[in-house]
Amino acid sequence: MADKTPVTAAVRLLRQHKADFSDHLYDYEEKGGTAVSSRELGVDEHAVIKTLIMEDENKRPLIVLMHGDREVSTKNLARHISVKTITPCSPDTANRHSGYMVGGTSPFGTRKAMPVYMESSILELPKIYINGGKRGYLIGIAPQVVVNILKPELVSAAA
């Protein structure tokens, strides 16, 4: 495992914004998700934030940031943003929209600009761990920095 910071589109964007963040590399496990990354990094899974690429009924993509130990209520999210349905994108579609491989999707530096929806309780955490744009690489960052850069709409969509 490399100890050097990967230079991803996410890292470039964060550096451009002069954001304060820390690097956290770990051994990626296929389909391991936030349970593996939290275990490998020794942090609470609640502080590991998933970046999910979803779409509405008109195939408009959007990003959802959710606690690693919670699921997204797509029904509540759809109701909140006034659309009929929200569904997760297929891995290929998510890759196409974000420019990242599933398992390494960061909300920063995506290929397409997409609206970002963030679970409001994420702001209650002092530090979160979110994907840095590569499998096996999370960045530690203050939630407020995410808000300042991405300007997400805060939602209550945890299931």
Secondary structure, 3 states (H helix, E strand, C coil): CCCCCCCCHHHHHHHHCCCCEEEEECCCCCCCHHHHHHHHHCCCHHHEEEEEEEEECCCCEEEEEEECCCCECHHHHHHHCCCCCEEECCHHHHHHHHCCCCCCCCCCCCCCCCCEEEEHHHHHCCCEEEEEEECCEEEEECHHHHHHHHCCEEECCEC
